[in-house]
């Protein structure tokens, strides 16, 4: 009988009766992400049961899927964990482990704006931002970043929903531009709204508009800043609107980190800010 056809049995099992799979393909587990998962388990418990198979010793089980959950549960001080018992061979277990982690629609992170809305709803249950951030075991600066996409203006939200803005990160940056220079943002939004069907403004375009305004503000305050003699404000063309910014790190690694953090993998700035917050939160722990 194959894994697909094997009987399914749900049980609550003492965690000491569950053994790791020595041949599991995941041999390296990030400590920081493990601590984050442990925090989640301490707050709401294990959301998805571990998938296990019977071990050679009676009453013991070996993890097929959920080794990170097992380790995080130990870290969180949990004794009893939910499991789904499936009987299968070692070879079948390996295939399940690969398919479960390979992606292809098996698991997908929430879209950045959906995640932002959900986090903001939860944060709204607390009296202060500090308390809300502590609930997620993060710094208050992380909470601001994580919910930014939930606080877009009506006009920017409409452009994002229509597909005229390429990502939630670009929309958040446009919102920042609107707070710095409303006229500049309004002009840019008019150009975005007039883009042909199927084209979207990239974050690069918004970033350059934001940088131009920031540079001008610095000059007005008497701060010298080197500007190329041939500099001219960037105008949107069809080619520019769909050309992504040059990636300075391995795109695969960026996507992997973005998926873990629930961010857009094209938003390098948001990734950097989030990683700094995660690092600081870890050091304070």
C-alpha positions as CSV (number, residue, x, y, z in Angstrom):
1,X,0.0,0.0,0.0
2,X,1.4,3.4,-1.0
3,X,1.4,6.6,1.1
4,X,-1.4,7.9,-1.0
5,X,-3.6,4.9,-0.2
6,X,-2.6,4.4,3.5
7,X,-5.0,4.8,6.3
8,X,-5.0,8.1,8.2
9,X,-5.2,8.2,12.0
10,X,-5.2,11.3,14.1
11,X,-3.8,11.2,17.7
12,X,-2.4,13.5,20.4
13,X,1.0,12.1,21.2
14,X,3.6,13.0,23.9
15,X,6.5,14.7,22.1
16,X,9.1,12.4,23.7
17,X,7.5,9.5,21.7
18,X,8.3,11.3,18.3
19,X,11.7,10.8,16.8
20,X,13.4,12.8,14.0
21,X,14.0,11.2,10.7
22,X,17.8,10.9,10.4
23,X,17.6,10.8,6.6
24,X,15.3,13.8,6.2
25,X,16.6,16.1,3.4
26,X,16.3,19.2,5.6
27,X,19.6,19.0,7.5
28,X,19.9,22.7,8.3
29,X,17.3,24.7,10.3
30,X,17.6,28.4,10.9
31,X,17.6,29.1,14.6
32,X,16.0,32.5,14.2
33,X,13.0,31.2,12.2
34,X,12.7,28.3,14.7
35,X,12.4,30.8,17.6
36,X,9.7,32.6,15.6
37,X,7.8,29.4,15.1
38,X,8.2,28.5,18.8
39,X,6.6,31.9,19.6
40,X,3.7,31.1,17.3
41,X,3.2,27.7,18.9
42,X,3.3,29.2,22.4
43,X,0.6,31.6,21.4
44,X,-1.8,29.5,19.3
45,X,-0.4,25.9,19.5
46,X,0.5,23.7,16.5
47,X,-1.8,24.7,13.6
48,X,-1.0,21.8,11.3
49,X,-0.4,18.4,12.8
50,X,2.8,16.6,12.3
51,X,2.8,13.7,9.8
52,X,4.5,10.7,11.3
53,X,5.0,7.0,10.6
54,X,5.3,4.1,13.1
55,X,8.8,3.5,14.4
56,X,10.3,0.0,15.1
57,X,9.7,0.5,18.8
58,X,6.0,0.1,19.8
59,X,4.3,3.4,20.6
60,X,7.1,5.5,19.0
61,X,6.8,7.5,15.7
62,X,9.2,9.0,13.2
63,X,8.5,12.4,11.6
64,X,7.7,12.4,8.0
65,X,6.6,16.1,7.7
66,X,6.9,18.7,10.5
67,X,10.4,18.4,11.9
68,X,10.6,22.2,12.4
69,X,7.3,22.1,14.2
70,X,8.6,19.3,16.5
71,X,11.8,21.2,17.4
72,X,9.8,24.4,17.9
73,X,7.3,22.6,20.1
74,X,10.1,21.4,22.3
75,X,11.5,24.9,22.4
76,X,8.1,26.2,23.4
77,X,7.8,23.7,26.2
78,X,4.9,21.7,24.6
79,X,4.4,18.1,25.8
80,X,1.5,16.9,23.7
81,X,1.3,17.5,20.0
82,X,-1.2,16.6,17.3
83,X,-0.1,14.0,14.7
84,X,-1.5,12.3,11.7
85,X,-0.2,8.7,11.5
86,X,0.5,7.3,8.0
87,X,2.2,4.0,7.3
88,X,4.8,4.1,4.5
89,X,8.2,3.0,3.5
90,X,11.4,5.0,3.9
91,X,11.5,5.7,0.2
92,X,7.9,6.9,0.2
93,X,8.7,9.2,3.2
94,X,11.5,10.8,1.3
95,X,9.3,11.5,-1.7
96,X,6.6,13.1,0.6
97,X,9.3,15.3,2.2
98,X,10.5,16.5,-1.1
99,X,7.1,17.2,-2.6
100,X,5.9,18.9,0.6
101,X,8.8,21.4,0.5
102,X,9.3,21.8,-3.3
103,X,6.4,24.3,-3.5
104,X,4.4,24.0,-6.8
105,X,1.2,25.2,-5.0
106,X,1.6,22.9,-2.0
107,X,2.2,25.9,0.2
108,X,2.2,29.6,-0.6
109,X,2.8,32.6,1.6
110,X,0.0,35.2,1.9
111,X,0.2,38.1,-0.5
112,X,1.9,41.0,1.2
113,X,-1.2,43.2,1.4
114,X,-3.3,40.2,2.7
115,X,-0.7,39.5,5.4
116,X,-0.6,43.2,6.3
117,X,-4.4,43.4,6.7
118,X,-4.4,40.3,8.9
119,X,-1.5,41.5,11.1
120,X,-3.2,44.9,11.5
121,X,-6.4,43.2,12.6
122,X,-4.6,41.3,15.3
123,X,-2.6,44.3,16.3
124,X,-5.8,46.2,16.8
125,X,-6.7,44.0,19.7
126,X,-3.9,45.5,21.8
127,X,-3.8,48.9,23.5
128,X,-0.3,49.9,22.2
129,X,1.9,49.1,19.3
130,X,4.6,47.8,21.7
131,X,2.1,45.2,23.2
132,X,1.1,44.2,19.7
133,X,4.7,43.8,18.5
134,X,5.5,41.8,21.7
135,X,2.7,39.4,20.8
136,X,4.6,38.6,17.6
137,X,7.9,38.6,19.4
138,X,9.0,41.5,17.2
139,X,10.1,45.1,17.5
140,X,7.6,47.9,17.0
141,X,9.4,49.0,13.9
142,X,8.7,45.6,12.4
143,X,5.0,46.1,13.1
144,X,5.0,49.4,11.2
145,X,6.7,47.8,8.2
146,X,4.5,44.7,8.3
147,X,1.2,46.7,8.3
148,X,2.3,49.4,5.8
149,X,0.5,47.8,2.9
150,X,-2.7,47.8,4.9
151,X,-2.7,51.6,5.2
152,X,-2.6,52.7,1.6
153,X,-4.8,55.6,0.4
154,X,-7.9,54.8,-1.6
155,X,-6.3,56.0,-4.9
156,X,-3.1,54.0,-4.5
157,X,-5.1,50.9,-3.4
158,X,-7.2,51.2,-6.6
159,X,-4.1,51.4,-8.8
160,X,-2.6,48.4,-7.0
161,X,-5.8,46.4,-7.4
162,X,-6.1,47.3,-11.0
163,X,-2.6,46.0,-11.7
164,X,-1.1,49.4,-12.6
165,X,1.4,49.2,-9.7
166,X,3.7,46.2,-9.9
167,X,3.9,45.2,-6.2
168,X,2.7,46.1,-2.7
169,X,6.2,47.4,-2.0
170,X,6.0,49.9,-4.8
171,X,2.6,51.0,-3.5
172,X,4.0,51.5,0.0
173,X,6.8,53.6,-1.5
174,X,4.3,55.7,-3.5
175,X,2.4,56.3,-0.2
176,X,5.6,57.6,1.3
177,X,6.1,59.8,-1.7
178,X,2.6,61.2,-1.3
179,X,3.4,62.2,2.3
180,X,6.7,63.9,1.3
181,X,5.4,65.7,-1.8
182,X,1.6,65.4,-2.6
183,X,1.9,67.2,-5.9
184,X,4.7,65.0,-7.2
185,X,2.8,61.9,-6.1
186,X,-0.4,63.1,-7.7
187,X,1.4,63.7,-11.0
188,X,3.0,60.3,-10.9
189,X,-0.3,58.6,-10.1
190,X,-2.0,60.3,-13.1
191,X,0.7,58.9,-15.3
192,X,0.3,55.4,-13.8
193,X,-3.5,55.5,-14.3
194,X,-2.9,56.2,-18.0
195,X,-0.6,53.2,-18.6
196,X,-1.8,50.8,-21.2
197,X,-3.7,47.7,-20.1
198,X,-1.3,45.0,-18.9
199,X,1.6,47.4,-18.0
200,X,2.5,48.4,-14.4
201,X,4.9,50.9,-12.9
202,X,7.9,49.2,-11.3
203,X,9.3,50.0,-7.8
204,X,12.4,51.4,-9.5
205,X,10.3,54.2,-11.0
206,X,8.7,55.1,-7.7
207,X,12.1,54.8,-5.9
208,X,13.7,57.3,-8.3
209,X,10.8,59.7,-7.9
210,X,11.1,59.4,-4.1
211,X,14.9,59.9,-4.2
212,X,14.5,63.0,-6.4
213,X,12.1,64.5,-3.9
214,X,14.3,63.5,-0.9
215,X,17.4,65.0,-2.6
216,X,15.5,68.3,-3.3
217,X,14.4,68.5,0.3
218,X,17.9,68.0,1.5
219,X,19.1,70.8,-0.8
220,X,16.4,73.1,0.5
221,X,17.6,72.4,4.1
222,X,21.1,73.5,3.1
223,X,22.6,70.0,2.8
224,X,24.9,69.6,-0.2
225,X,24.4,66.6,-2.4
226,X,26.2,65.6,-5.5
227,X,23.8,65.5,-8.5
228,X,24.9,64.5,-12.0
229,X,24.9,67.5,-14.4
230,X,22.8,65.6,-16.8
231,X,20.2,64.5,-14.2
232,X,16.6,64.8,-15.2
233,X,13.4,63.5,-13.5
234,X,12.5,60.1,-14.7
235,X,9.4,59.9,-16.9
236,X,7.5,56.6,-17.3
237,X,7.7,54.9,-20.6
238,X,6.4,51.4,-21.5
239,X,9.8,49.9,-21.2
240,X,10.6,51.5,-17.9
241,X,7.2,50.6,-16.4
242,X,7.8,46.9,-16.8
243,X,11.6,46.7,-16.2
244,X,12.5,45.5,-12.7
245,X,15.3,47.1,-10.7
246,X,18.7,45.4,-10.9
247,X,19.0,42.7,-8.2
248,X,22.2,42.9,-6.3
249,X,21.9,39.5,-4.6
250,X,21.0,36.0,-5.7
251,X,17.3,36.1,-6.8
252,X,16.7,32.6,-5.5
253,X,17.9,33.6,-2.1
254,X,15.8,36.8,-2.1
255,X,12.7,34.8,-3.0
256,X,13.4,32.2,-0.3
257,X,13.8,34.9,2.4
258,X,10.8,36.8,1.1
259,X,8.6,33.7,1.3
260,X,9.7,33.1,4.9
261,X,8.9,36.7,5.9
262,X,5.7,37.0,3.8
263,X,7.1,39.9,1.7
264,X,7.3,40.6,-2.0
265,X,10.6,39.1,-3.3
266,X,11.1,42.0,-5.6
267,X,11.1,44.5,-2.8
268,X,14.8,44.5,-1.8
269,X,14.5,47.5,0.5
270,X,11.6,46.0,2.5
271,X,13.5,42.8,2.8
272,X,16.6,44.6,4.2
273,X,14.5,46.6,6.7
274,X,12.7,43.4,7.8
275,X,15.9,41.5,8.2
276,X,17.4,44.2,10.3
277,X,14.4,44.2,12.6
278,X,14.5,40.4,12.9
279,X,18.2,40.5,13.8
280,X,17.7,43.2,16.4
281,X,14.7,41.3,17.9
282,X,16.9,38.1,18.1
283,X,19.7,40.0,19.8
284,X,17.3,41.4,22.4
285,X,15.8,38.0,23.2
